Amino acid sequence: MFVFISGAVRSGKSSYAEARAIESISKQSGGQLYYVATSTVADHEMASRIKHHQQQREQAGVPWNVIEAQVDIGSLAANFDERDIVLIDCLTTLLNNELFRTLDAKEYSLAKEKERTVAKLSQELDLFLHGNWTTLLVSNEVGDDIPYEDEYTLAYQHALSLLHQKLVREGDEAVLVEHGIPLVKKGG
């Protein structure tokens, strides 16, 4: 089972995904609950948001196995079995980490990096799309933002759009969270 959950920044998508993961694990016998955190502490705001998410998980009263993975999430797939629930939060940060990880290299080519990153993440996400465990993947909707003209933002938005389309097309469910309300777009 693969559930794609998206929404605007602070729309309630992470809270929804966490609640859904907890509900799913309560129906399983012997499974583990995993939280794959893709963020890095880049500034005070991100540190505050990470702390908020950690407190939410602690207050839920269920044991989360937290895995920090800012890149290369495909290597994690071997850790899970059919009873596990895996929450990945979030694709937008993971894409940023992968797309710009070699930005300082002399021969950095945005077009080549975008193509490489989309192919790499598509391959890694296939492991979660087709795994025998349940995956809930959270991502941000950035296509409706103010139109940007710089090439890096446009490349990022295009790459994210390609990944979103793949995940919705191949996943079992797609949920858009607006103002804390989950709107089922596919499956469910």
N, C-alpha and C positions, 0 to 999 in steps of 0.2 A: 504494500500500500504506500503510495506516494501522494502527499498533500502539499500543494503549493499555496502559500499564504502571502498575500501582498497587501499593500496599502501605503498611504502617505506617511511621512515622518510623524511619529507620535499619534498614530491613528488607533492604537490598541492592538496591533497585529501580534506583537510579541506576547502580550498578556493572553490573547486568545490562543495562540499556539501553545503556550505553557499549560493553560487550562485543558486544552484538547489532548495534549500529551499525557497529562496526569489522569484524565478520564480514560484514555486508551490503556494506560498501564494498569489501572485498577481492574480492567477486564481480562488482563493477561495473567497467567500463572507462571511465576518463575522468571519473568523477563526483567530486564534492567531499563532504567530511564536515563538516557544520555542527553547532555546539552553540549553541542559543539559551538564554542564561542569563537567567532572569526575576527573580533575587534582587537585593536591595539589601543593603548592609552596614548593618544596623540596630543590631547589638550585637556583642560579642566572640565569642559562640557562632556567630553567622552568619558572621562573618569567618573563623573557624576552619574551618567547614564548606565555605565557598567555596574556601579555600586547599587543603583536602583534595581536593576535586573537581578543582581545577586540577592538583595533583600527580599524581592518578590519570591524567588525560588525558596529561600529559607523559610519564609512565612507559610509556604504551601504545605509544609510538614511531610514532604516525601523526599526520599533520598535521590538526589541527582548525581550522576557521574559526569563531572564537567571535564571536557577536553578542550584545551586551547589550541586552535589550529588556524593560523592566519593565512596559510597557503597549503597546497598539496593535500587537500582533504581526501583524495582518493585512497591514500595510504591507510585511512582509518577503517575502510569498509570491511576488512578482514576481522575486525573486533566485534562485529554484531551478528546475532543469530535471529531466528524467526520469532522469538518472543520479545525482542527488544523494541523500544520506541526511541527514535533518534530525532532530536530537534536541532536543526542547524540554523543559527541566527548570527549573521544574515548574509545572503548572497551579494548584496550591494557592497558590503565591506570586503568580502572575499574577492569579488571582481576587482575592486580598487587595489587590494594588496597584490593580486596576481598581475594585473595590467601594468602597474607602475613600479614593480619590484626592481626592475633594471633601468629605471629612468635616468640614473646618473651615468650609465655606460656611454662611452663615446659614440658607439655605433647604434644607439637606440633609434629604432624606426617605429613610430606610432602605428603605422598601417600594419607592419609585420607583427608587432606585439599584440595588436588587437586580434589579428587572425590567429596567432599562436595561442593567445589566452582563451578565446572562444572555443577553439578546438580542444585545448587541454581541459577546460572546465566542463565542456560537453562530455568528454570521455570520463572524467571523474564523476560527474553527476549521474551518468548512466549506471554506475555501480549502485547508487542510491535509488534511482528510478526502478531498477530491476532487481534490487536486493530482496531477500525473503523476510525482511523486517519492515517495520513501519517507519517512514521518514516524513517529518514535517519540516518544510524548508520555508523560511521567512525571507522576504525581499521587499524593497521599497519601490514604489511607483515613482519614477523620476521623469517620465516622458511628458507629463502635464506641467512640468515646471516652466518657469520663464525660459523662453528660447535663448540658448547660448550660442555664441558664434565662435568661441575658441575651439580649436581642433581637438584638444584633449577631452573637453567635456562632451563634445559631439561624438567622439569615438567611444567614450565610456557609455553614453546613453544608447548608442547603436548596439554595442556589445551586450549590454544588459537587456535590451529589447529582444535580441536574437535568443539569448538564454531563456528569457521569460516565455517566449513563444514555444520553444522546445519543451520546457517543463510543463506547460499547460497542455500542449498537444499530447505528450507521452505520459503524463501523470494521471493518477486516478481521480483526484479532486483538485479544484482551484477555488480559492476563497479570497474575496476582496474584503478587507476590513475598512469600514468608513465610520469614523466617530464612535469606535468601539463596537460597531454592529457588523457581524460577519454576513456577507452576501455571497452565497454559494453560486459560482459561475459555471462549474462543471462538477458532475458527480454528486456525491453526498446524498 
